[in-house]
């Protein structure tokens, strides 16, 4: 983004009678990944992180992000044009209020903000104005076309439940709440509800569209008809109508006098605004697909196990290759090699997110994304962090390992830090807790060993994971900021504590866990625990055994024995020998 383009944008903002403009990293589905034509924040600022916001005022502009991307924001934005701000420490509503006069008109695209988000700005005393046309779209001359990949059936062998059953389950939720319909804008919910997948955005198999689900189970899908092949139309059945997205305003108008559920936190504000304007009774409530989607059925659970077992072979082949690669590799070549191993795995459909391949000091950038400009060699005697995942037809994976690139022994300070992260990982993996506990209740277990020496990490401990859907799935997470939604059996969550020493190294150790019921003598209420899904050795060169308890040592020995049992039959020669050594028990 040049200074001239920013000037052009300011002229359009003034032409629309506005004093400022909000530009989020979002599209009309408010998802993590957006198609190229919705990368407005990246076009405007140069910042490509998945969480951010720009504020453009007449005489100043600021770009905001959270702790994961602070270093990336500084590297990718022009300091002469943009003030860099922390999204949490200095919230945008407060920053705008401090730098505008009372009554200033701040424009926003109602398709890119939820009602809850807009309300936070209004609560700060700002006059929020939904724009008729997004000013970015006016001045973005070479904006790409919308994606038009086809929506394809997701077989019942992987989905585990028919779309008709799911629609009836959601309809029952609406009937119980005495609601006539629900707006569904999350493409993950639509994919789950209708058992379809697509290729409209990177890393997640979405076919972008909107849906209205009615209390009788009938569903209206708003998606370009050219995206729906005949086989998919047959798959959807007669109870699902397909209309172009241009038909959406008319469909909303037909809900006049009806009670319509709209997720005030997860759906664009435009929908509630439109419904109220036609006389519908808008009722706040979470997307009715969110919780059923997060609670995997038995077929999906087994699919996760199968996908992770196959993925484990690829990851272990990669870790062995890394051990023997010598000093010739870089962050980019290593990430590419991992994709190569995974591409040989059955049912592989692509990465579930761009791999975080960070050597040495680059590993300290929490959500580092290697580029040609930042790519560095994997040098001897430094740590290397690789956070990666894959999409398979039967499940989604996400794993992080921090390894030591010898040949010398790692320094004691690094081993201390890694071991404390490892203790937090084991604490979550072995935790047993009563039904009703939420993610915020257990987050501290992952941090206790770090807190003991005055350390912490600036991200959540875990997130939900979809079934051949988004690698980041709500409504449950393990975080101090987690929503008060109880953890439930069937959910898949990540377990990824870390520690980051800027300018030196980053540490993160991640497996995926399946929530399961736990029964044991003396329990006076239902309890839950975790089944581990991810199988790859931890680098024990980085672990200080003297800091581990007997129980922690028993856990890692049992875990490594399971890794060997799952992966060893699929490895031969030097790779098999390496795995045997990597999984050897410790005392």
C-alpha positions as CSV (number, residue, x, y, z in Angstrom):
1,X,0.0,0.0,0.0
2,X,1.5,3.3,-1.1
3,X,1.0,6.7,0.5
4,X,-0.8,7.7,-2.7
5,X,-3.3,4.8,-2.3
6,X,-3.9,5.8,1.3
7,X,-4.6,9.3,0.2
8,X,-7.0,8.0,-2.4
9,X,-8.8,6.0,0.2
10,X,-9.1,9.0,2.5
11,X,-10.7,10.9,-0.4
12,X,-13.3,8.2,-0.8
13,X,-14.0,8.2,3.0
14,X,-14.6,11.9,2.9
15,X,-16.8,11.6,-0.2
16,X,-19.0,9.2,1.7
17,X,-19.4,11.8,4.6
18,X,-17.3,9.8,7.0
19,X,-14.5,10.8,9.5
20,X,-12.9,7.4,9.6
21,X,-13.1,3.8,8.4
22,X,-12.7,0.4,10.0
23,X,-11.0,-2.2,7.9
24,X,-11.0,-5.7,9.6
25,X,-9.3,-8.8,8.5
26,X,-12.7,-10.4,7.6
27,X,-15.1,-11.2,4.9
28,X,-18.9,-11.5,5.0
29,X,-18.5,-14.9,6.8
30,X,-16.3,-13.5,9.6
31,X,-14.0,-16.5,9.3
32,X,-10.2,-17.0,9.9
33,X,-9.3,-17.5,6.2
34,X,-10.7,-15.3,3.5
35,X,-10.6,-15.5,-0.3
36,X,-8.2,-13.3,-2.3
37,X,-10.9,-10.8,-3.1
38,X,-11.6,-10.2,0.6
39,X,-8.0,-9.6,1.6
40,X,-8.7,-5.9,2.2
41,X,-6.5,-5.5,5.2
42,X,-3.5,-7.0,3.5
43,X,-4.0,-4.9,0.4
44,X,-4.3,-1.8,2.5
45,X,-1.5,-2.3,5.0
46,X,0.7,-5.2,3.8
47,X,-0.1,-7.1,7.0
48,X,-1.1,-10.8,6.3
49,X,-1.8,-12.1,9.8
50,X,-5.1,-13.8,10.5
51,X,-6.1,-11.3,13.2
52,X,-6.0,-7.6,12.7
53,X,-7.8,-4.3,12.0
54,X,-6.9,-1.0,10.4
55,X,-8.4,2.4,11.4
56,X,-8.0,5.2,8.8
57,X,-8.8,8.7,10.1
58,X,-8.3,12.0,8.2
59,X,-4.8,12.7,9.7
60,X,-3.6,9.4,11.1
61,X,-4.0,5.6,10.7
62,X,-3.3,2.7,12.9
63,X,-3.0,-1.1,12.4
64,X,-3.9,-3.4,15.3
65,X,-3.2,-7.1,16.0
66,X,-2.8,-9.4,19.0
67,X,0.2,-10.8,20.7
68,X,0.7,-13.6,18.1
69,X,1.4,-11.1,15.4
70,X,3.1,-8.1,17.0
71,X,6.5,-8.8,15.4
72,X,4.9,-9.6,12.0
73,X,2.9,-6.4,12.1
74,X,6.0,-4.4,12.6
75,X,7.8,-6.2,9.8
76,X,5.0,-5.9,7.2
77,X,3.7,-2.4,7.7
78,X,5.2,1.0,6.8
79,X,5.9,2.9,10.1
80,X,5.6,6.2,8.2
81,X,2.0,5.4,7.3
82,X,0.8,3.2,10.2
83,X,0.9,3.4,14.0
84,X,1.3,-0.2,15.3
85,X,-1.0,-1.0,18.2
86,X,-1.8,-4.1,20.4
87,X,-5.4,-5.2,19.8
88,X,-5.9,-6.2,23.4
89,X,-3.8,-3.7,25.4
90,X,-5.1,-0.7,23.4
91,X,-8.5,-1.5,22.0
92,X,-9.4,0.2,18.7
93,X,-12.6,1.9,20.1
94,X,-10.6,3.6,22.8
95,X,-7.9,4.6,20.3
96,X,-10.5,6.1,17.9
97,X,-12.3,8.0,20.7
98,X,-9.0,9.5,21.8
99,X,-8.1,10.7,18.3
100,X,-11.5,12.0,17.1
101,X,-13.9,14.7,18.0
102,X,-17.3,13.8,19.7
103,X,-19.8,12.9,17.0
104,X,-17.2,11.7,14.5
105,X,-18.8,9.4,12.0
106,X,-16.9,6.1,11.7
107,X,-17.8,4.0,8.7
108,X,-17.9,0.2,8.7
109,X,-19.1,-2.5,6.3
110,X,-22.0,-4.3,8.1
111,X,-21.1,-7.5,6.3
112,X,-17.7,-7.5,8.0
113,X,-18.6,-6.9,11.7
114,X,-20.9,-8.7,14.0
115,X,-23.5,-6.8,16.0
116,X,-21.6,-7.4,19.2
117,X,-18.4,-5.9,17.6
118,X,-20.3,-2.8,16.4
119,X,-21.8,-2.4,19.9
120,X,-18.3,-2.2,21.4
121,X,-17.5,0.8,19.3
122,X,-20.9,2.4,20.0
123,X,-20.3,1.9,23.8
124,X,-17.2,3.9,23.4
125,X,-19.3,6.9,22.3
126,X,-18.6,6.6,18.6
127,X,-21.1,7.2,15.9
128,X,-21.0,4.0,13.8
129,X,-22.2,4.3,10.2
130,X,-22.8,1.3,7.9
131,X,-21.5,2.1,4.5
132,X,-23.5,1.6,1.3
133,X,-20.4,0.5,-0.5
134,X,-17.1,-0.4,1.0
135,X,-14.6,2.4,0.3
136,X,-11.8,-0.2,-0.1
137,X,-13.7,-1.8,-3.0
138,X,-14.1,1.6,-4.7
139,X,-10.3,2.3,-4.8
140,X,-9.0,-1.3,-5.1
141,X,-8.6,-1.3,-8.9
142,X,-7.3,-4.8,-9.4
143,X,-9.4,-6.6,-6.8
144,X,-9.7,-10.4,-7.7
145,X,-13.0,-12.0,-8.7
146,X,-14.9,-14.0,-6.1
147,X,-14.0,-17.7,-5.9
148,X,-16.2,-20.1,-7.8
149,X,-15.0,-23.5,-6.9
150,X,-17.8,-26.2,-6.9
151,X,-19.5,-27.4,-3.7
152,X,-19.1,-31.2,-3.6
153,X,-20.7,-34.0,-1.5
154,X,-18.9,-35.1,1.7
155,X,-19.6,-38.9,1.9
156,X,-21.5,-40.3,4.8
157,X,-18.6,-42.7,5.4
158,X,-16.8,-39.7,6.8
159,X,-19.7,-37.5,7.9
160,X,-21.3,-40.2,10.0
161,X,-24.7,-38.7,9.8
162,X,-26.9,-37.7,6.9
163,X,-27.7,-34.1,6.1
164,X,-31.4,-34.8,6.7
165,X,-30.7,-36.0,10.2
166,X,-28.6,-32.9,10.9
167,X,-31.2,-30.6,9.6
168,X,-33.9,-32.2,11.7
169,X,-31.6,-31.9,14.8
170,X,-31.1,-28.2,14.1
171,X,-34.8,-27.7,13.4
172,X,-35.6,-29.3,16.8
173,X,-33.3,-26.8,18.5
174,X,-35.3,-24.0,16.8
175,X,-38.7,-25.5,17.7
176,X,-37.6,-26.0,21.4
177,X,-36.7,-22.3,21.4
178,X,-40.0,-21.4,19.7
179,X,-38.1,-19.8,16.8
180,X,-39.2,-20.0,13.2
181,X,-35.8,-19.8,11.4
182,X,-32.1,-19.2,11.9
183,X,-29.5,-17.4,9.8
184,X,-26.4,-19.4,9.2
185,X,-23.4,-17.5,7.9
186,X,-20.5,-19.6,9.0
187,X,-19.3,-21.7,6.0
188,X,-18.1,-24.4,8.4
189,X,-21.7,-24.7,9.8
190,X,-23.1,-24.9,6.2
191,X,-20.5,-27.5,5.2
192,X,-21.4,-29.6,8.3
193,X,-25.1,-29.2,8.0
194,X,-25.4,-30.1,4.4
195,X,-22.5,-32.5,4.2
196,X,-20.7,-30.5,1.4
197,X,-17.2,-29.3,1.1
198,X,-15.5,-26.8,-1.3
199,X,-12.3,-25.0,-2.2
200,X,-13.2,-21.3,-1.9
201,X,-10.6,-20.3,0.7
202,X,-7.1,-21.5,1.6
203,X,-6.6,-24.5,4.0
204,X,-10.3,-25.0,4.8
205,X,-12.7,-27.0,2.5
206,X,-15.4,-24.4,2.4
207,X,-18.0,-23.5,-0.3
208,X,-18.9,-20.0,0.6
209,X,-22.6,-19.1,0.9
210,X,-25.4,-18.4,3.4
211,X,-28.3,-20.4,4.6
212,X,-31.7,-20.0,6.2
213,X,-32.7,-23.0,8.3
214,X,-36.4,-23.3,9.1
215,X,-38.1,-24.9,12.1
216,X,-39.6,-27.6,9.7
217,X,-36.1,-28.7,8.6
218,X,-36.3,-27.0,5.2
219,X,-33.2,-25.1,4.3
220,X,-32.5,-22.3,1.8
221,X,-28.9,-22.2,0.5
222,X,-27.7,-19.0,-1.0
223,X,-24.8,-19.7,-3.3
224,X,-24.1,-19.1,-7.0
225,X,-26.0,-21.9,-8.8
226,X,-22.9,-22.4,-11.0
227,X,-21.1,-23.6,-7.9
228,X,-23.6,-26.5,-7.5
229,X,-23.0,-29.4,-9.9
230,X,-25.9,-31.7,-10.7
231,X,-24.5,-34.4,-8.4
232,X,-24.5,-32.0,-5.5
233,X,-28.1,-30.9,-6.2
234,X,-29.2,-34.5,-6.0
235,X,-27.1,-34.9,-2.8
236,X,-28.8,-31.9,-1.2
237,X,-32.3,-33.3,-1.9
238,X,-35.7,-31.5,-2.4
239,X,-35.8,-30.1,1.1
240,X,-32.8,-27.8,0.3
241,X,-33.5,-25.0,-2.2
242,X,-30.5,-23.4,-4.0
243,X,-30.7,-19.7,-4.9
244,X,-28.3,-17.1,-6.0
245,X,-26.9,-14.8,-3.2
246,X,-28.8,-11.9,-4.9
247,X,-32.0,-13.6,-3.7
248,X,-31.1,-13.2,0.0
249,X,-32.7,-9.8,0.7
250,X,-36.0,-11.1,-0.7
251,X,-35.8,-14.3,1.4
252,X,-35.2,-12.2,4.5
253,X,-38.2,-10.0,3.7
254,X,-40.4,-13.1,3.6
255,X,-39.6,-13.6,7.3
256,X,-41.6,-10.6,8.3
257,X,-43.3,-11.2,11.6
258,X,-41.3,-14.4,12.2
259,X,-38.9,-15.1,15.1
260,X,-35.4,-15.4,13.5
261,X,-32.3,-16.5,15.3
262,X,-29.1,-14.5,14.4
263,X,-25.8,-15.1,16.1
264,X,-24.9,-11.6,17.3
265,X,-21.3,-12.5,17.9
266,X,-20.7,-14.8,14.8
267,X,-22.9,-13.4,12.0
268,X,-22.5,-10.1,10.1
269,X,-24.6,-7.2,11.6
270,X,-26.1,-6.7,8.1
271,X,-28.5,-9.7,8.6
272,X,-30.0,-8.4,11.8
273,X,-30.3,-4.9,10.3
274,X,-32.0,-6.2,7.2
275,X,-34.4,-8.4,9.2
276,X,-35.4,-5.6,11.6
277,X,-36.0,-3.3,8.6
278,X,-38.6,-5.8,7.2
279,X,-40.4,-6.3,10.5
280,X,-38.9,-9.7,11.6
281,X,-38.4,-10.4,15.3
282,X,-34.6,-10.9,15.6
283,X,-33.7,-13.2,18.5
284,X,-30.1,-13.4,19.6
285,X,-28.6,-16.8,19.9
286,X,-25.6,-18.9,18.9
287,X,-25.5,-20.5,15.5
288,X,-27.5,-23.7,16.1
289,X,-25.0,-25.8,14.2
290,X,-22.0,-24.8,16.3
291,X,-22.3,-27.1,19.3
292,X,-23.6,-30.2,17.3
293,X,-20.7,-29.7,14.8
294,X,-18.1,-29.5,17.6
295,X,-19.4,-32.7,19.3
296,X,-18.1,-35.3,16.9
297,X,-20.2,-38.4,16.3
298,X,-18.6,-41.9,16.6
299,X,-17.8,-42.1,12.8
300,X,-16.0,-38.7,13.0
301,X,-14.1,-39.7,16.1
302,X,-12.8,-42.8,14.4
303,X,-12.0,-40.7,11.4
304,X,-9.8,-38.5,13.5
305,X,-8.0,-41.5,14.9
306,X,-7.4,-42.9,11.5
307,X,-6.3,-39.6,10.0
308,X,-3.8,-39.0,12.9
309,X,-2.4,-42.5,12.6
310,X,-1.6,-41.9,8.9
311,X,-0.4,-38.4,9.5
312,X,1.9,-39.7,12.3
313,X,3.8,-41.7,9.7
314,X,4.4,-38.6,7.5
315,X,5.5,-36.5,10.5
316,X,7.9,-39.2,11.8
317,X,9.4,-39.6,8.3
318,X,9.9,-35.8,8.3
319,X,11.5,-35.7,11.8
320,X,13.9,-38.5,10.7
321,X,14.7,-36.6,7.5
322,X,15.3,-33.5,9.6
323,X,17.7,-35.4,11.8
324,X,19.8,-36.4,8.8
325,X,19.4,-33.4,6.5
326,X,22.6,-31.7,7.6
327,X,23.1,-28.0,7.2
328,X,21.7,-27.6,3.7
329,X,18.1,-26.9,4.6
330,X,16.1,-23.8,5.2
331,X,12.7,-23.0,6.9
332,X,11.0,-23.0,3.5
333,X,12.6,-26.2,2.2
334,X,11.8,-28.0,5.4
335,X,8.2,-27.0,5.3
336,X,8.0,-28.1,1.7
337,X,9.5,-31.4,2.5
338,X,6.9,-32.0,5.2
339,X,4.1,-31.3,2.6
340,X,5.9,-33.8,0.4
341,X,5.7,-36.6,3.0
342,X,2.0,-35.8,3.7
343,X,1.1,-35.8,0.0
344,X,1.9,-39.5,-0.1
345,X,-0.6,-40.2,2.7
346,X,-4.1,-41.7,1.7
347,X,-7.0,-39.2,1.7
348,X,-4.6,-36.1,1.9
349,X,-6.4,-33.0,0.7
350,X,-3.9,-30.3,1.6
351,X,-2.5,-28.4,4.6
352,X,-4.9,-27.3,7.3
353,X,-2.9,-24.0,7.7
354,X,0.4,-22.6,6.4
355,X,3.1,-24.4,8.4
356,X,4.9,-22.3,11.0
357,X,8.5,-23.2,10.2
358,X,10.7,-21.2,12.5
359,X,14.4,-21.7,13.2
360,X,16.3,-20.0,16.0
361,X,15.0,-16.5,16.7
362,X,12.2,-16.8,14.1
363,X,10.6,-19.5,16.3
364,X,9.9,-16.7,18.8
365,X,7.4,-15.1,16.4
366,X,4.3,-16.9,17.7
367,X,2.5,-17.2,14.3
368,X,5.5,-16.7,12.1
369,X,5.0,-17.3,8.4
370,X,8.2,-17.8,6.5
371,X,8.7,-15.9,3.3
372,X,11.4,-15.5,0.7
373,X,12.5,-12.4,2.6
374,X,12.6,-14.0,6.1
375,X,13.7,-17.5,5.1
376,X,16.8,-18.6,7.0
377,X,18.9,-21.7,7.2
378,X,18.4,-24.4,9.7
379,X,21.7,-24.0,11.5
380,X,23.4,-26.5,13.8
381,X,23.0,-26.2,17.5
382,X,19.8,-24.2,17.6
383,X,16.1,-25.1,18.2
384,X,13.6,-25.4,15.4
385,X,9.9,-25.1,15.8
386,X,7.5,-26.7,13.2
387,X,3.8,-26.2,13.7
388,X,1.8,-27.9,10.9
389,X,-1.3,-29.7,10.0
390,X,-3.1,-31.5,7.2
391,X,-6.6,-31.9,5.9
392,X,-7.7,-35.5,5.2
393,X,-11.2,-36.6,4.1
394,X,-11.7,-38.3,7.4
395,X,-10.1,-35.7,9.8
396,X,-8.0,-32.6,10.4
397,X,-4.6,-32.6,12.1
398,X,-2.5,-30.0,13.9
399,X,0.9,-30.8,15.5
400,X,3.8,-28.8,16.8
401,X,7.2,-30.1,17.7
402,X,10.3,-28.2,18.9
403,X,13.5,-30.0,18.1
404,X,17.2,-29.5,18.6
405,X,19.4,-29.2,15.6
406,X,22.6,-30.7,17.2
407,X,25.2,-32.0,17.2
408,X,26.2,-30.4,20.5
409,X,24.0,-30.7,23.6
410,X,21.4,-28.0,24.1
411,X,22.1,-25.3,26.7
412,X,20.7,-25.8,30.2
413,X,18.5,-22.7,30.0
414,X,16.7,-23.9,26.9
415,X,16.2,-27.3,28.4
416,X,14.6,-25.8,31.5
417,X,12.2,-23.8,29.4
418,X,11.3,-26.7,27.1
419,X,10.8,-29.0,30.1
420,X,8.4,-26.5,31.8
421,X,6.4,-26.3,28.6
422,X,6.4,-30.1,28.4
423,X,5.1,-30.4,32.0
424,X,2.2,-28.1,31.1
425,X,1.4,-30.3,28.1
426,X,1.4,-33.4,30.2
427,X,-0.8,-31.6,32.8
428,X,-3.5,-31.0,30.2
429,X,-3.2,-34.4,28.6
430,X,-3.7,-36.3,31.9
431,X,-6.3,-34.0,33.4
432,X,-9.6,-35.4,34.7
433,X,-12.3,-32.9,35.3
434,X,-16.1,-32.8,36.0
435,X,-18.7,-32.2,33.4
436,X,-19.5,-28.5,33.3
437,X,-15.9,-27.3,33.3
438,X,-15.0,-24.7,30.7
439,X,-11.8,-24.0,28.9
440,X,-10.9,-21.0,31.1
441,X,-11.1,-23.3,34.1
442,X,-8.2,-25.6,33.0
443,X,-5.9,-23.2,31.2
444,X,-3.8,-22.5,34.2
445,X,-2.7,-26.2,34.5
446,X,-0.7,-25.7,31.2
447,X,1.0,-22.6,32.7
448,X,1.8,-23.6,36.3
449,X,5.4,-24.8,35.7
450,X,6.2,-21.6,33.8
451,X,4.5,-19.4,36.4
452,X,6.7,-20.9,39.1
453,X,9.7,-19.1,37.5
454,X,7.9,-16.0,36.3
455,X,7.2,-17.0,32.7
456,X,4.1,-17.2,30.6
457,X,3.0,-17.3,26.9
458,X,0.8,-14.9,25.1
459,X,-1.7,-17.2,23.4
460,X,-4.4,-19.7,24.3
461,X,-3.5,-23.2,25.3
462,X,-5.9,-24.9,23.0
463,X,-8.6,-24.5,20.3
464,X,-11.3,-26.7,18.8
465,X,-10.6,-28.6,15.6
466,X,-13.2,-29.5,12.9
467,X,-13.8,-32.8,11.1
468,X,-12.3,-32.1,7.7
469,X,-13.2,-28.5,8.4
470,X,-11.5,-25.6,10.0
471,X,-8.4,-26.3,12.1
472,X,-9.7,-23.6,14.5
473,X,-13.2,-24.3,15.6
474,X,-15.5,-23.0,18.3
475,X,-17.2,-22.7,20.6
476,X,-14.8,-24.2,23.1
477,X,-11.2,-23.3,23.6
478,X,-8.6,-23.6,26.4
479,X,-7.7,-20.0,27.3
480,X,-8.1,-17.4,29.9
481,X,-10.4,-15.6,27.4
482,X,-12.4,-18.7,26.5
483,X,-16.2,-18.5,26.2
484,X,-18.1,-20.0,29.2
485,X,-19.1,-23.1,27.1
486,X,-18.6,-26.4,28.9
487,X,-16.2,-28.9,27.4
488,X,-18.2,-31.9,26.2
489,X,-17.4,-35.5,25.2
490,X,-16.7,-35.8,21.5
491,X,-15.0,-32.4,21.1
492,X,-11.5,-32.3,19.7
493,X,-9.2,-29.7,21.2
494,X,-5.5,-28.8,20.8
495,X,-3.0,-28.9,23.7
496,X,-0.2,-26.5,22.9
497,X,1.5,-24.6,25.7
498,X,4.6,-22.7,24.7
499,X,7.3,-20.2,25.6
500,X,8.9,-17.5,23.5
501,X,12.2,-15.7,24.1
502,X,12.3,-12.8,21.5
503,X,15.5,-12.7,19.5
504,X,16.4,-16.3,20.6
505,X,13.9,-19.1,20.2
506,X,10.3,-20.2,20.5
507,X,9.0,-23.4,22.1
508,X,5.6,-25.0,21.5
509,X,4.5,-28.6,22.0
510,X,1.2,-29.6,20.5
511,X,-1.0,-32.7,20.3
512,X,-4.7,-32.9,19.5
513,X,-7.0,-34.5,22.2
514,X,-10.5,-36.1,22.0
515,X,-12.7,-35.4,25.0
516,X,-14.1,-38.6,26.4
517,X,-16.1,-39.7,29.4
518,X,-14.2,-41.0,32.4
519,X,-15.5,-43.4,35.0
520,X,-13.6,-44.3,38.1
521,X,-14.5,-45.5,41.6
522,X,-15.7,-42.9,44.0
523,X,-16.8,-40.3,41.5
524,X,-19.9,-38.6,42.6
525,X,-20.7,-36.9,39.3
526,X,-19.8,-37.4,35.6
527,X,-16.2,-36.7,34.7
528,X,-14.3,-36.2,31.5
529,X,-10.7,-36.7,30.3
530,X,-8.7,-36.7,27.1
531,X,-7.8,-39.3,24.6
532,X,-4.6,-38.4,22.7
533,X,-4.9,-38.4,19.0
534,X,-1.5,-37.2,17.8
535,X,1.5,-39.6,17.6
536,X,5.0,-38.3,17.1
537,X,8.0,-38.4,19.5
538,X,9.1,-35.4,21.5
539,X,12.8,-34.5,21.4
540,X,14.1,-35.8,24.7
541,X,17.4,-34.0,24.2
542,X,15.5,-30.9,25.2
543,X,14.0,-32.3,28.4
544,X,15.6,-32.0,31.8
545,X,14.6,-35.3,33.4
546,X,15.4,-33.9,36.9
547,X,12.4,-31.6,36.6
548,X,9.9,-34.4,35.8
549,X,7.9,-36.3,38.3
550,X,7.6,-40.1,38.3
551,X,4.0,-39.7,36.9
552,X,5.3,-37.5,34.1
553,X,8.0,-39.9,33.2
554,X,5.5,-42.8,33.1
555,X,3.3,-40.7,30.8
556,X,6.0,-40.0,28.3
557,X,7.2,-43.6,28.3
558,X,3.7,-44.8,27.7
559,X,3.1,-42.2,25.0
560,X,6.4,-43.0,23.1
561,X,5.5,-46.7,23.3
562,X,2.2,-46.0,21.6
563,X,4.0,-43.9,19.0
564,X,6.3,-46.8,18.2
565,X,3.4,-49.2,18.0
566,X,1.5,-47.1,15.6
567,X,4.3,-45.8,13.4
568,X,7.1,-48.3,13.4
569,X,5.3,-50.9,11.2
570,X,5.2,-48.3,8.4
571,X,8.9,-47.4,8.6
572,X,11.9,-49.3,7.3
573,X,15.7,-49.1,7.5
574,X,17.3,-46.0,9.0
575,X,13.9,-44.3,9.7
576,X,12.8,-47.4,11.8
577,X,16.1,-47.4,13.7
578,X,15.7,-43.6,14.4
579,X,12.1,-44.0,15.7
580,X,13.1,-46.8,18.0
581,X,15.8,-44.6,19.5
582,X,13.5,-41.6,19.7
583,X,10.8,-43.6,21.5
584,X,13.2,-45.4,23.9
585,X,11.9,-45.2,27.5
586,X,13.6,-42.9,30.0
587,X,14.1,-43.5,33.7
